[in-house]
Amino acid sequence: MKHFTFAALVTLLLAGTNVTAQKDSTSTFHVGFIYPLSTNGKAAGEISNRFSFHFLSGYSKNETGFALAGLANIIRNNAEGVQVAGLINQVGGRASGAQIAGIGNYVRDTTRGIQVAGVYNLSGAVDNQVAGVFNHSKGNVRGVQVAGVGNRAVDVNSQIGGFINIARHVSGVQLSGFLNIAESSDYSIGVINLIKNGEKGLGAQLDETMTTTIVFRSGGRKLYSIIGVGYNKRPGGDQYLAMEGGLGANWKFGPMFRLKSEAVSRSLMKSFDDDGVQMVTLRLLPALKVADKLEFFAGPSFSFTYYDKDDDDFNFPFRPVWTREKGDRFNGLNFGWTAGLQVHF
């Protein structure tokens, strides 16, 4: 009886399809299992639909309202409204509205609206893309790309990627967990930023703790990231490894002079398993360009310093303006200084 009911239903679907296809190239409802087992039958690729519902996969010429499929929506030409698929939405022309897929969305032409995918989005020019792994626009992105791993576009407003962002021109923020690449991006924030017309410099500096640090600064013309590693040997013989990371901003006052404002987190450790001394520091560094790619900088700093007195004997030059001790924890505020030179490339 169950087999008979299923067969009869399929027969009715196919029969109804032929009538619809012969009468009109548009359909209000398109319902089925998988092509060609649907109300539009073998002619499904020549029919545009307002509403489509498919147990597995839907196939159509255009979608103008809402399309839902357990696995995939395959649309030969254009799509408007919302397409939702368990795996894939594929549009051979333009799309407007929203595409939501468990794995990926693919639009051959432009997308006006948003693509949301569990894994991957691919489109021409697009408004917004959100993906669990990667977004790729072959054109411009008018809004934002957000991905768990990375984004790629031509010109884009903003990109947020867990590991990497790639673009030509970025007008807004480019934020990544590790690497940003662009020709121009004034607000790039990542561990490393390779911006063609931005900031890329390697420097050596000394601070009030008498720690020597090699620092790499990279970013756009306005914001840049800071990573550094250094060394400090105290008069008593203790040796410390220094590490720092943070953000900086450039304030230009002519071709030779600028002010660098920086916020960094610094660590001084005897070993990697040592909590060491932690410092959160704000720096104001007037910088003077003395050659085509060389500049000197020096200026004041202000730090919040904290460490565990049981683990570390703090014997660095330190004149706090405020201290607070709670148990074995020491907290203090102090003024300091930083001076150095940087080579731009």
Sequence and secondary structure as in RCSB ss.txt:
>XXXX:A:sequence
MKHFTFAALVTLLLAGTNVTAQKDSTSTFHVGFIYPLSTNGKAAGEISNRFSFHFLSGYSKNETGFALAGLANII
RNNAEGVQVAGLINQVGGRASGAQIAGIGNYVRDTTRGIQVAGVYNLSGAVDNQVAGVFNHSKGNVRGVQVAGVG
NRAVDVNSQIGGFINIARHVSGVQLSGFLNIAESSDYSIGVINLIKNGEKGLGAQLDETMTTTIVFRSGGRKLYS
IIGVGYNKRPGGDQYLAMEGGLGANWKFGPMFRLKSEAVSRSLMKSFDDDGVQMVTLRLLPALKVADKLEFFAGP
SFSFTYYDKDDDDFNFPFRPVWTREKGDRFNGLNFGWTAGLQVHF
>XXXX:A:secstr
 HHHHHHHHHHHHHHHHHHHHHH SEEEEEEEEETTEETTGGGGGG EEEEEEESSEEEESEEEEEEEESSEEEE
SS EEEEEEESSEEEESS EEEEEEESSEEEESS EEEEEEESSEEEESSEEEEEESSEEEESS EEEEEEESSE
EE SEEEEEEESSEEE SEEEEEEEESSEEEESEEEEEESSEEEETTSEEEEEEEEETT  EEEEEEEE SSEEE
EEEEEEEE TTS EEEEEEEEEEEEEE SSSEEEEEEEEEEEEESSTT   EEEEEEEEEEEEE SSSEEEEEEE
EEEEEEEETTT    S   EEEEEEETTEEEEEEEEEEEEEEEE 
